[in-house]
Amino acid sequence: MKKEIEIKILNIDPKKFKINLKKLGGKMINKPTLLRELYFESPSEKRVYSSFRLRSEGQRSFLTLKMKKDDRQFEIRDEYEVEVSDFNTARKILELAGFNVFRQREKMRESYKVGTIRIEVDTYPEIKPYAEIESTNKKDIKEFLDKMGFVLEYAVKKTATEIIRDAGLNPDNLVFPKK
């Protein structure tokens, strides 16, 4: 389990954002990759988690469960994640256990690291890119935002689902058009 403390900066200009990251010594740790996500709902009426998903990232797949914590400024969650060897088999196991897919989404993501900060630049279909700033402590995030020229009060602790809804789109089925 890891503790996830994060904040998002909406409507970024990815080119300018990456230039500023490089000035701070940021290193790309994952080149742009298509992520496919399936979100599951519990077969029981009592849901104790905030998110339960199966995600493919290129050739790798992960099963993740998140437990939300209350905080005024930051999104804080306990995250349990395990890599699975086969996306389709993991999906079948979950469905046979009674879990149902209620949401499917795709996004392009590239990842950076600056000190203890992990930065994800996410692009969903039809939504301006945003940056997710994550660390294990709030102080590092506040200092990073300051160095990047952002004010904490303008950052949001919204989930991707909330951001997608705010854009007037359906968060339960958001995928890139097939070519």
N, C-alpha and C positions, 0 to 999 in steps of 0.2 A: 504494500500500500504506500502511496505517496500522497502528500498534501499538495493540493493544487491551489495556488493563489493567483488570480489573474484579473486583468482589466482589458478592455478593448478600446481602440481608437478607430472610429468609423470614418468612412469616406476619405481614405488616404490617397495620395498620389504615389503609387508604388515606386516610381522611378526616383523621386525626391527622397522618399522614405529610405530606400536602400542606399542612396548616396550618404545620407546622414548616419545610417548604421555603420557604413564603412569608415566614416570619420571617427566613430567611437571605437573602432577596432573590431566591429562585428564580422563574424565568419559565417558563411553559408554552411549549414550542416545537412540540409536536404534540398536538392534542386526541385524546381516545380514538379509536383506529382499529382496525378488524379487520385482523389480519395473517394471511395464509394462506401456509403454508410447505410446500414439497416438498423432501425431502432425497434426494440421489442417491448411489448407490454406483457405484464405478468398474467399467468392464467388465474391467479388469485385476485380478488377484489382489493386486497390490502397491498398497496404498493409502497415500499419503504425506501426506494432509491429514487434519485432524480433523473438518472439516465442509464439505460442498458443497451449497448450497441455492439454490433459486429462491423468492423471497418477493414477494407482492403486499402493498402498503401503500396501501389506498384505490385510487387510479387509477394509482399508480406501481408499478414492478416492478424487482427487483434480483437479480442473480446474484452469489453470495458464496462465496468459498473461504477457509477459515481453517486456519492452520498453528499447532498448539499448541506452547507453550514450557513447560518445567518451572519451577515456582516453588512454594515451600512454602505461602505464604499467599494468593497472588492467582492468578486465572486470566489468563494472558497469552498472546495469540495475535497473529500477523501476519494481517491481514485484507485480502483483495483483493476489491474490490467494484466492480461496474459496473451502471449503470442500463440496463435493456433496455426497448425500446418496446412489446413485446407478450409478455405472460406465456405465453400458449398457444403462440405460435411458438417462444419460447425453450425451452419444455418439449419440443416436438416435435424441435427441433434436438438437444437433449441425448439424447433417446431414440433418435433415428436414429444418433447417434454411439456408441450402445451403453451409455449410462448408464441405470440403472433407478431408478425411484422406490421407496424402501423405507420412507419415512415421510411422513405428512402430518399437519400440525397447524394449529390455529387458536388465536389468543390476541387479547385486547384489550390495546392498549398505548397509554399516554400518556407523553409525554417532557417533561422539564424540564431547565433549565440553571441551575447556580449556579457562577459563575466558570468555571473550567476543567472542572468536573464535569458530566457528562451523567447524568441519572437517568431510568431507564425504570421505570414501574410496569406490571408484566405480570400479566394475569389469564387463566389457562387454565381450561377447563371443569373443575369439580369440585376445584379447588385454591385454597387461600387465596392472595391476591395477594402478590407479592414485589417488592422493588425491586432493580434492577440498577444499581450505581454504577460509572461508567466514567470514566477519565481517561487521560492519557498518562504520568502518574507516580504512584507509590505514595504519596508524601508528601501530595499534595493529597487523595487518597482517605482517608487516615488522619485528616487534619484535618477533612474533611467529616463523617466518621463521628462524631468526637468532638463536633463542634458539634451534630449531630443527636441526641446522647445514646446512640449505639451504641458497643459495644466491639468492636474488630477481631476478637477471639477468638471472638465469637458470629456473625460473618459467615461465609459459606461461599463456596467457590470452585467449587461444583458447577455442572455444565451443566444446562440445562433438562431434558434427557433424564434425568439422575440425580434431579432434583427430582421429576419425574413418576413415575419408578419408585419412589422412596421413598414416594410417596403411594399406591402400590399400583395405579397405572393403567398402561395400555399406552402407551408413548411413541411408538409407531409409527403410532397412529391415534387422535388426540385432537382432536376437532372439536366445536363447539357444536351442540346439537340443532337440526335444521331446523324452522322454524316453519311 
